[in-house]
Amino acid sequence: MKTLAGQGSNSRSLSLKTKILVTLIVIIIVSAWTLLSNIDVMDFDVNFENTNSFINGQNDTAPSVDLGPLEPAVSLLDRDTKYLTFLPFAGFTNQFISIEPAALIAKKLNRTLILPPIMSSYHDHDNTHQRWASLFNIPRFTHLTGIPVLAWDQVRPLTPAQRKVGRDQAVYGTYLDLSIQTEEWARVAENLTCEIIVNYGTPGNPINHSGMNFLWHFLFRPIPKQPPMKNEGENGLYVLDDIVTAYADNQDQLLVLSNAYKVRDDAHGSRLWDEIGSNLHFVPELMEYATLRVNEESRGDWGIEALVDDDPEEKPRSPEDEDIEPIIPPNMNPNATESGVTLDLSLSNMTAPLTRTPYIAIHLRRGDIWEKCKGKDMTRCLIPFDTYVDAVARARTNAAARGLHSRLPVIVTTDTTSEDDLRTIEQLGWHRMDHAKYGTAKLWGPFGEAMVDAAVLAHADEFVGSPMSTMTRIAARRQKSWYNRGMIYPGAPKKKGMRKRYLVSSESEWEANADAVSIVY
């Protein structure tokens, strides 16, 4: 049979291209399956070095090691004790804020608070968690508030096989579909009744991603339950006093709130912060570490006058705080897996500082903060550098009025990855907290970097914040409660007489006054 010139070669070329395409598709499918099958090696981390080194340091298991039999997890609850817990919400600062209403509700209901760990969220994508007690002085909190506190990894210790199944499930649920359950996870997961608070857990308002990560990691299948009473209005049960009333006679051993972050306590002003948040102090070693890093960063600056390091946050506040023992019932596991970080001074050659450098701290928030300004003036969220420069000048004036006459170095905590931002910080002679350089995560765990930044902001002699950031809000409150200092907002008041001197108490109030507030006392 005759063919046109070149027809046979084109046909063979198409056949070859088809074979190559099919081969590539097969390779991609096999590679994807291998990735999912071995996801525990990476924990789906963006920051492999920091997070995996921490997990391995907590005796996590490499895939080549026999994980042992997979059995259902067991919660070691004391039958004579009533407990309250809550599902984490959003990023780590919002998770911290969630502790405030949950702890106060637990206190009023005479229940032991079980703290969920700090959970990975869409902010970090690390698929890990860390106990709060590795960064915060929980025994001291109990001593100050009278609220007994446990951690879920004490109450529900997991085997290596269970941890792997929980993390695999978190990957499938996060990156494929919330409704997908792996065969292994479905076999060992335990139903957990969750009281619907602020409508979280209803079909139109699912449990937040951080809350789902907690449930997946600890092998819990949420069973949402309508509360015994409901406020009039679309938000359901959301006022703290109403929640206490609704569950005053509840006899369930474990009460699980589907959300605590959005619980309102407006009628009582700053009660949540005064009674709970202000008593959540960092462990003294974290504050010492922050001081050492600031001293190190500012060592080359001229005109610095070091002060005696007499920060009370680096020391117990009173002799009776010296050796507070955590409250752990006999059947609990104090050495449960992933229980946080035990500070190893040999990792950093760290010794308690005798002096400290007074400094100005800036919280330069970038990342996804712009989402809060959709449809608004974007400079309220992404503050221009010249505005920060003006705020630093005002900070120097304030510092001089308080007797700090040396030229204070500027320490910047930031989540920016912009080369332009980093270059500008350097050109201004400011110092960025560079945790990759310090190896902070290896010492303090996957959430240690953010907490060290929080300590730097809280301890600053002058603090310039980012008005739309919850991390700034909490830092400002620590400044006021712990040191009786105020905070400077970047940007001058837009109208005469608009300067307000108070700490805002809610997100809506914060947004409404972000333009007007200049300095907080």
Buried (B, 14 or more C-beta within 10 A) or exposed (E): EEEEEEEEEEEEEEEEEEEEEEEEEEEEEEEEEEEBEEBBBBBBBEBEEBBBBBBEBBEBBEEEEEBEEBEEBEBBBBEEEBBBBBBBBBBBBBBBBBBBBBBBBBBBBEBBBBBBBBBBBEBBBBBBBBBBBBBBBBBBBBBBBEBBBBBBBBBBBBBBBBBBBBBBBBBBBBEEEEEEBBEBBEEBBEEBEBBBBBBBBBEEBBBBBBBBBBBBBBBBEBEBBEBEEBBEEEBBBBBBEBBBBBBEEBEBBBBBBBBBBBBBBEEBEBBBBBBBBBBBBBBBBBBBBBBBBBBBBBEEBEEBEBBEBEBEBBBBBEEEBEEBEBBBBEEBBEEBBBBBBEBEEEEBEBEBBEEBBBBBBBBBBBBEBBEBBEEEEEEBBBBEBEBBBBBBEBBBEBBEEEEBEBBBBBBBBBBBEEEEBBEBBEEBEBBBBEBEEBBBBBBBBBBBBBBBBBBBBBBBBBBBBBBBBBBBBBBBBBBBBBBEBBBBBBBEBEEEEEEBEEBBBEBEBBBEBBBBBBBBE
